[in-house]
Amino acid sequence: MAGHSKFKNIMHRKGRADAARSKLFSKLSREITVAAKAGLPDPAMNPRLRLAVNNAKAESLPKDVIDRAIKKSQMGDAADYSEIRYEGVAAGGVGIVVEVLTDNKNRAAANVRSYFTKVGGNMGATGSVTFNFDRVGQISYPAKVASEDDMMEAAIEAGADDVTSDMEEEGEGHTIYTAFDGLNEVAAALEAKFGAATNTKIAWRPKMQVPVTGDSVATLMKLLDMLDEDDDVQAVYSNEDISDEDLAKLG
């Protein structure tokens, strides 16, 4: 299993997300509605809805907002959302996977394409980027819940594939990776030991990272900013490797 990985670029982007709580809440609510509409409106009987509700609670989404999002899925006039994946390459050869949940496919496609174009990137066909990523389960816990050794031991016993821990930076913690179809079982075992996770989801994990330096760092971050801030975009995954020094220059 892997030991340490700081992922400072993710921390940088998370800080921006925290500053835009209303946008984050909107995305969490949308995922709850779609999950409830795709299956039963009961989290106990719908694994995807259960994950969506748990993630919303971890971000302090109010209970009445969660309930409204579930009820909205049962209304005849509920928006018909489409789940779409876009793939592209940014300057420097960084691969980017964009997951979209939208009620307007044309708007979403045009916006995502324009973001890549503005910073010298290129959209690709389905599969052109994801072959460099693994589809995995991902569980996040704050550093305070356990030591690195305790988390690693618990994750191994639960059936996880990998654990990365960063105990040095505020806001960082443990990230546990599981097989795609083993997420619910591992998450339940860890929750029984450490309590609810900060986030539990199916994610795209890079098989290898692409070094990015100099001016390309700012260009890449500008693209990731635009994608993250789009209302239709639910998640963005990329495989850049940026040094602490280069990232610090961005402020």
Number of C-alpha atoms within 10 A of each C-alpha: 10 10 12 13 13 16 16 17 17 12 15 15 14 14 11 13 16 12 10 12 14 12 16 20 18 17 19 22 23 24 23 31 26 24 24 25 20 13 15 17 22 12 19 10 11 15 16 22 25 19 21 25 24 20 20 24 18 14 16 11 20 11 12 9 15 21 15 13 23 26 16 21 23 14 10 7 8 13 15 12 18 13 14 16 16 22 23 24 19 23 17 17 15 19 26 27 22 20 19 24 22 21 14 13 16 9 11 20 16 10 17 22 17 15 20 23 14 12 16 14 23 18 20 15 9 13 14 15 21 21 11 15 21 14 16 20 24 24 24 21 23 18 20 11 15 15 14 18 11 11 23 22 13 17 21 16 12 17 17 25 17 17 24 21 24 19 18 10 11 10 13 20 22 26 22 25 26 24 18 15 12 16 21 19 14 25 27 15 16 21 13 9 11 14 13 18 21 18 20 23 19 18 19 22 19 20 11 11 16 15 14 20 16 12 9 16 22 16 18 21 18 16 21 20 16 15 22 21 15 15 15 26 22 22 16 19 19 25 22 23 17 20 15 12 10 16 17 12 10 10 6
